[in-house]
Amino acid sequence: MTILRRFMRILICLTVVLLLSGCFSTPENPDEPVVPPQINRNQGFVVDAFRSLANGSPGSLREAYRTLDEAEGLSDYAMDLKYLSSWLYNSLYSSLPENLPDLEAVPNSYFSSIVDDIENGVYPVTRIEESSYLFFILPPMSVLYTESDDTLEIAFESLTVGHDLNPEGTLPLYLLGYVEERRGNYDEAVTWYISALQQSRECYPAAYGMVRIYIEEGRYEDAELILSEAAELVQPDAEYLYLRGRVYLGTQRFTLARENFEKAQELLGEDPRLLMGTARALFSQNEPEEALDTVRRARRRGAGTVETALLEANILRSLEQRIKALSILEQAQELFPDNQRLKDLKAQLLLETGRSEESRLLLEDISSQGYAETLERDVLLMKSAINASLWQEALIYFQHASEQSRDQEILNLGAVIYMNTGEAGKALELYQELNNREPENPEYPLRAMELSREENKRELAAAMIERLRTMELNAMQKSRLKVGEAFLVAGTPEERKILEEALFLDVRNEEALLGLADYHLRRGDRRRADLYLRQLERMSGLDQKTRDRILILKEELY
């Protein structure tokens, strides 16, 4: 009974105390601002990490990670920041801070959760001075590695606001440059990168960005200079070695390029970009088998780009495996159906595998769809038209191509076209131009000599013959030269002797056979003329001009 009474007394006392405390408490005033909660020790780590992230230099990002690494029992939000700082450091500076676990890129969900929390004011960090600046810096991180132009536009706008809020921040300057680089605005990107470097010489990712742009523009000397300056700021890392390898590729120093790609692989392993660089170097060093193996390893490790397909197809083409090369291109077209270069190379392979009509139709379809005009496509169209004996079409493509380039291949094709459109004089002019540009090549004076004979220009033919007599020729070329010499002595007994010498050197010399048939026909030896004409008719692959000349001689014979 006594115990029960004591318990009741204690209960009554507690009730009185609670009632009194309620009476004397200050009523809430909804108009007064809510006092922000006190930042505990771990929340302080979060604030310090945000401040470090705001700087964006290697040291500050490393410090952000280390600051958070010291905290114990972090919230999910603070862990997100920890991952974010490590991801930023790894993405921008291509190497990891000391004792940093091997983390993959931070998923977009981390960024969206951080942004949502900042918007909702969930964490006390939103009351820190840098919060508004960081709010515009963090969201673009989740879109910079996408392929969408829309997201890049959003990132650019957000970063611009962030830069206006904190003009001295290095990170937004670099990221603005990166967005412009991704959008293809190279001049603007370089301007931002230079601003980032002026703000902090430690921001060597900006230097790397400039190098990437200079490589893309073919300014290899400028790219090499920037890399040499960057080497003074940082121990050469994998990205540095990769970019230097690309510079060496561009300047055709293939051995050095390969060495740099392989050194970078020692740091990163079989990274697809490094394997692709190595494959290009091997291919350029005329090691196609090893290059093919390397590019296939790159593909197995995720290198599924247009460049991968183009390189593999070109290697297979060099190995005379054109059907396999076509298969690679067709697979790539399923992923990149509108890519111009894939279509161009496919058209070239179709042409080389005897499917000239398919090639021509594909090329015409490319041109009709408004793809950028290229000299290579004009040359392909010219070749496919020649193969289809569409000489007037071929002439149009030649005229267009020759306005852009006087390349030897283009001039050679042009001469063939003029010969088949009855304009031998223009063909002769082209061969003379080629002969003047490459005087050691006997093929050009040989063709000029043959055209001079057709045009009955004895003086020009004689000049070409004199030049050819001083050059080193193979048996077939010597046989063609003999036919030219016979032209100069036509109507004399020497003509027959020289033509027979030409036929001895090359039994398939059509001009020698035609010449001998004509010679004997002029002298009334119909039997010998008929023998040479029959020999010609048994030959395969005769062009239309030769067949026409055979018919003319047969009409005279019979």
GIGISUL-V22386 format. One record per backbone hydrogen bond with DSSP energy under -0.5 kcal/mol. CO is the residue of the C=O (numbers start at 1). NH is the residue of the N-H. Records with the same first field share a line. If there is no record, write none. Layout:
CO->NH / NH
This chain:
1->5
2->6
3->7
4->8
5->9
6->10
7->11
8->12
9->13
10->14
11->15
12->16
13->17
14->18
15->19
16->20
17->21
18->22
19->23
20->24
21->25
28->30
29->32
38->40
40->44
41->45
42->46
43->47
44->48
45->49
46->50
47->51
48->52
49->53
50->54
51->55
52->55 / 56
55->170 / 171
57->61
58->62
59->63
60->64
61->65
62->66
63->67
64->68
65->69
66->70
67->70 / 71
68->71
75->79
76->80
77->81
78->82
79->83
80->84
81->85
82->86
83->87
84->88
85->89
86->90
87->91
88->92
89->93 / 95
90->94
97->100
101->103
107->110 / 111
108->112
109->113
110->114
111->115
112->116
113->117
114->118
115->119
116->120
117->121 / 122
118->121
123->126
124->127
125->128
128->131
129->132
130->134
131->135
132->136
133->136 / 137
134->137 / 138
135->139
138->141
139->142
140->143 / 144
143->146
148->152
149->153
150->154
151->155
152->156
153->157
154->158
155->159
156->160
157->161
158->162
159->163
160->164
161->165
162->166
166->169
169->173
170->174
171->175
172->176
173->177
174->178
175->179
176->180
177->181
178->182
179->183
180->184 / 185
181->184
184->186
185->189
186->190
187->191
188->192
189->193
190->194
191->195
192->196
193->197
194->198
195->199
196->200
200->203
202->204
203->206 / 207
204->208
205->209
206->210
207->211
208->212
209->213
210->214
211->215
212->216
213->217
214->219
215->218
218->220
219->223
220->224
221->225
222->226
223->227
224->228
225->229
226->230
227->231
229->232
230->233 / 234
237->241
238->242
239->243
240->244
241->245
242->246
243->247
244->248
245->249
246->250
247->251
248->253
249->252
252->254
253->257
254->258
255->259
256->260
257->261
258->262
259->263
260->264
261->265
262->266
263->267
264->267 / 268
265->269
269->271
271->275
272->276
273->277
274->278
275->279
276->280
277->281
278->282
279->283
280->284
281->285
282->287
283->286
287->291
288->292
289->293
290->294
291->295
292->296
293->297
294->298
295->299
296->300
297->301
298->303
299->302
302->304
305->309
306->310
307->311
308->312
309->313
310->314
311->315
312->316
313->317
314->318
315->319
316->321
317->320
320->322
321->325
322->326
323->327
324->328
325->329
326->330
327->331
328->332
329->333
330->334
331->334 / 335
332->335 / 336
336->339
339->343
340->344
341->345
342->346
343->347
344->348
345->349
346->350
347->351
348->352
349->353
350->355
351->354
354->356
355->359
356->360
357->361
358->362
359->363
360->364
361->365
362->366
363->367
364->368
365->369
366->371
367->370
374->378
375->379
376->380
377->381
378->382
379->383
380->384
381->385
382->386
383->387
384->388
385->390
386->389
389->391
390->394
391->395
392->396
393->397
394->398
395->399
396->400
397->401
398->402
399->403
400->404
401->404 / 405
407->411
408->412
409->413
410->414
411->415
412->416
413->417
414->418
415->419
416->420
417->421
418->421 / 423
419->422
423->426 / 427
424->428
425->429
426->430
427->431
428->432
429->433
430->434
431->435
432->436
433->437
434->438
438->441
440->442
441->444 / 445
442->446
443->447
444->448
445->449
446->450
447->451
448->452
449->453
450->454
451->455
452->457
453->456
456->458
457->461
458->462
459->463
460->464
461->465
462->466
463->467
464->468
465->469
466->470
467->470
468->471
471->473
474->478
475->479
476->480
477->481
478->482
479->483
480->484
481->485
482->486
483->487
484->488
485->489
487->490
489->492 / 495
492->495 / 496
493->497
494->498
495->499
496->500
497->501
498->502
499->503
500->504
501->505
502->506
506->509
508->510
509->513
510->514
511->515
512->516
513->517
514->518
515->519
516->520
517->521
518->522
519->523
520->525
521->524
524->526
525->529
526->530
527->531
528->532
529->533
530->534
531->535
532->536
533->537
534->538
536->539
543->547
544->548
545->549
546->550
547->551
548->552
549->553
550->554
551->555
552->556
553->557
554->558
